[in-house]
Amino acid sequence: MSRRHTNDETCEAGFSANPDRLGHSNGIRIGRDLIKATEPFAVENVAQSWWYVGSIFSLLIVTLIGAGMVPWWPARLMLSILGALFMVRAYITYHDYMHGSILRNSRVAWLLYRVYSAFALTPSRSWRGSHNYHHGHVGKISTSSIGAFPMITTKMWRDASPADRVSYRLQRHPLVVLLGYITIFAINICVLPLLRNPIKYWDSAVVLLAHGALISLLWVVGGFDVAFFAMLLPMTLASALGSYLFFAQHSFKRMHIISPESWTYYRAALESSSYMRLNKLMQWFTGNIGYHHIHHLNIHIPFYRLPEAMAAIPELQSPATTSLAIRDIMDCFNASLWDEDLQRMVSFREANELTATGS
């Protein structure tokens, strides 16, 4: 927390020059004061954490066993889809555990999530490094895909080589998100870190081998259909949904890119992280990760207390929003470049039109 508090001193100075950025007025808490307001919610109830973790992993295991064993294929398909949604919620508990917001001192949880990491292609060393990098670079211009999708300006786009343009467009292409099982989880989280530094990221090799061994075992023992319905299909669906949630949380129509000298955790949370409007059922399946602006403001708030924090703190109740509606999904994928002159996100087509008109 100390790092965020230090950075938010800069934040308060930055907003004094432009007090209308988020509609601030007297009596509205910003920066360090707002972070302090979230601290009462950054306390877990251990029994409640175990209830949520135990219940979701129990549901996940039973559902995937059913998807592999039920003889009628429509039922297997439904169970596989349900299993994918349970996977997303299970991943959120892993995400919170890795942040230290739940069960941080539990040896049982440590073992559970090391086993889970192989199942979900999320080796702890790679995941922690890339995700911490992500939290420190949200709302910044970056050509790197470490822990996030790259984000550049329209000027950088105009000056980029054809090869760099192709690379950038490919990394942000909807197919990359749709095929997140391979592109994001297998390649970006496991394979690339392992190739860059095999000694540091040795657990990526273990995870890849264990994941492949589990698929092979299911295939050998039960046939391709068991491996498909119990593992391949739910992993593909869960990875696609999870990858899109992550993409949309930091690539949306009203997103604001912050200059390096003005960047703080507070501004990155409120200006560069979205709140995703979901119905109660999808909020449950996604573990409240749609309250992403609050998560970025204080990573130690357990996922089950995020709605409570938003309901109690008025300053968190008017965030930039998105949803799973088709129009919002299209807006997120069209928010491709940051235009420094317009001070907003633009699509590739709009960037090219701006270039043609000399704007």
N, C-alpha and C positions, 0 to 999 in steps of 0.2 A: 504493500500500500504506500510505502514511503516514496517510491519512485513516481507514482501517480500524483501524489500531493505536491511534489516538487515541480512536476511538469505543469500542474494546474495553476501555479502561481503565474506562469507565462500566459496561460489561458485567460486569466482574469485581466491581465494587462492587454492582451490582444483584443478582448471584447470591449474594453473601455473605449477603444478607438472606433468601434463599430457596434454600438449597443443594440442595434436592431437586427443583428444576424439571426437570432432565434426568438425575437420578440421579447427580449428581456426588459424588465422594468423594476422599479424599487420593490423590494420584498421578495423577489424571485431569486432563488438560490442557484448559483452557477459554480463551476469549478470545484474547488476543494469543499465548499459548503454542501454542494449537491452530493458529492461522493460520501461525505460524512453522513448525510441523511440516509444513504443506502446501507450503512454499516450494521444497523440493527437486524437487517434481513440476511446478512452474511454469516448467519449462525445456523448450523444444521441441527436437526433433531435426528440423532443416530438411529433410533428405533424406526423412525419414519423413513430414513434413507434405506435401511435394510428391507423394510416392507416393499418399497418401490423396486429396489434391485432384485430381491428374491422373487417377487411376483412376476416381473417382466421376463426374467430368465426362465422361470418355470413355464410361463405361457409360451415363450419362444421354443423351448425344447419340445414340449408336448405338441405344439402346432407343426413343427418341422418333422417330427416322427410321424404324425398323421399324414402329412403331405407325401412322405416316402412310402407309407404302408397301406393307405386306403386304396382299395382296388378300383373305384370309380373315378375316372380321370377328371370330370368336372369338379368333384369334391376336392381332389388333389390340387387342382388349379386354384380353387378358392382358398384352401389352406395355405398354399404357397404364397399367394398374395397377402393373406393375413400375416403369415410369417415374416414377409418383407417389412410390413408396417411395425411389427414387434421388433424387428432388427433395428429399425430407426430409433425407437425408444431406448432399446438396450445400448445403442451407440451413444446416446445422450448421457446415460449414466456413466459410461466409460469416459466421455468428454469431461464430465464434472469431477470424476475421480482423479483424472490426470491434472485438472486444475487445482485439486486439493480442496474442493468445496464440499465433497462428501467422503466419508469413510477413509480419510487420509492416513489414519494410524492403524488400520485393520490389516493384519496379516492374511486373513481369509480373503478380503477384498483384493489384496495384492495378488494372491494366487489366482483368484477368479478372473481378474482382468488380464493377467498374463496369458491364461488359456484363451480367453475371449479374443485377445489381440491377434492370435493366429487364425481364428475362425473369421475375423472381420478384416484381415489385412491391415492392421493398424499397429505395427511394432512401436513399442513405447519410446524408444530413443528417437526415431525419425519423427514420430507424431509430435512429441513434446517440443523438439527443436523447431520444426516447421510451424507449429501452431503458436508457439511463443513469438516467433518472428512475425507471424500474421498479426497478432495483437499489438505489436510494436510498429506496424507499418500500415494499418488500416487508414484510408484517407490520404495516402501519399502516392505520388507518382512513382511507379516502379516497373522496370522491364523484367523483373524476376518473377518466376512462378512458384517461388518457395512459399509454401503455406497459403497461397492465394492465387487468384488469376491476375496476370499483369495488367497494368493500367498506365497509359501514356497520354500525352496531350496531342491536340490536333497539329501543333507545330512539329512535334516529334514524328508524327505520322507522315507529314509532308516531307520531312527530311530523311525518312527511313528508306533503306534500300528495298528493292522488290522482294528479296529473300526475307528481310526482317518483317515486311508487311505480311507476307504469307504466314510466317511463324506466329505473329501476333494474332492474326485472324483465326488461325487454326486453334490456338490455345484458348480462345474465347468462343469457339464455335459450339452451337447447341449439341452437336453430335459428341463432342468431348464430354459434355455434361451427361448426356443420355447414356454414354458408354463408360460412365465413371468407374464401374467395377474394374475395367482394364486400365483406362487412361489415367485415372486419379489414384485409386487405391493400389492397384497392382504396380503400375509403372512409377507414378510420381511419389507415392509414399514409401514404396518398398524397393523397387529395382534401382531407380536413379540414385538415392542416397547410398545404397549398397555399392554401386559402381564407383561413386565419388570417394567413398571412404569405407572400405570393407571392414577395417578394424573397429572403427567407431560404431558402425551400424551393422554389426554382426547379427543382431537379433532380426534384422530384415530377412536374412537368409533362412533363419530358423522359421520365421513366420511363413515365408513362401513355401518352404519344404513341407511344413505341417499342413498348410492350406491345401497344397496339391495332394498330399497323402490322404487327407480326409475325403477329397473328391474321388480319388482313385479307389479308396476303400469302399465308398458307397457304390461306385460303379461296378466293382468286382463282385461285391456281396449281393447287391440288389439289382444290378443292371443300370443302363443309362437313365431309364425313367426315374429311378430312385435318386440318382445323383442330380438329375435335372430339377425335379420338383422339390427336393429337400435342401438343395444347396445352390445350384447354378441360377435357377430362376429367381428365388427370393433375394439372393445376393445382387443380381443384376437390377432388380426393381428397387431394392433398398438403396443401392449405391447411386442409382439415377436420381431418386428423390432427395437423398442426402446431399448429393453434389449440387443439385439445383438450389436447395435451401441455402447452402453455403454461398453459391454464386449470387443469388438474389439479395442476400443480406448485405452485400457490399458492391453491388452493381445495379443501380436502380435509377429511375428517372430524376428524382430530386436529390441524389447523392451530391455531396460537396467535397471537392478535393482541397486539402489544406496545405498551404505553403510550409516548407520545412521549419521556418522560424516561428510559425504560429501554431504548429501541430502540438496537441496535447491529447492525453487519453480522453479527457472530457469532450473535446471537440470531435475527436474521432468517433466516440460513442454516439453523440447527439446529431452530428452532421453527416457521418459516413457509414452509419449502421442503421439498417431499417427495422421497423416493426412489421411483421407479417400477420395480417388479419386472417385468422383461421377459425373455423367453427370449433366447438368444444371437443368433438371427437378427434379432429386432426391436431388440435393443441395437445391432446393426451398422447397420441401416437408420436408426435414430434418432440415430446418432452419440453414443451414451452420454449423451444429454441427460437420461436418467432419473436420473443421478447428480447431481440438481439441487442438493441441499443442499451438495455439495462445490463445485460451480460457483459458488454464491453466497458460499461462504466464501472462495474465491480464484478470481477470474475469469481469472487468467493461466495456469491449468492447461489445457493443450491437451486437446481432447475425448478423444483416444486415451490419455491418461494418467489420466483420472478413475478407472477401475476399479483401477488400480495404487495410487492414493492411498488409496482406500477399503480395499483389502486390507492396506495397510501401517499404517494408523492406526486403532487400536481404537476411539477416540472417535467415529469416523465410521460405525461399523458397526451402530448401533442407531437409525436415523432413523425418522421417521414415514413410512409407506409407503402406496403405492397401486398400482394396476395397470390393465390394460385389461380386466379381468373386468367383467361387466355390473354386479354388485353394487357394485364400487368406482366405476364410472362414475356410477351412480345416487347413491352417497354424495357424490361430488364435486359434482354438480349440486344436491344437497340441502343442501350446506354453503353457505348463502346469506347468513347474517347472523351477526354476532358478539354473543353475549349476555354482557354484562359481569358479571352476577350469577353465571351458571353457569360462566363462564370457558371457554366452548366454542362451536363453530359450531352453528347451528340452522337448520332449514328454515323457509320462510315459514309453513307450516302450524303448526309448533311455536311459532313466534313469535306467531302469532295466538292459539293456545291459551294461551300464557303471559299474553298481554294479557287474555284472557277470564277467567282465574282470578285476575288481579291480581298475578301473580308478577313 
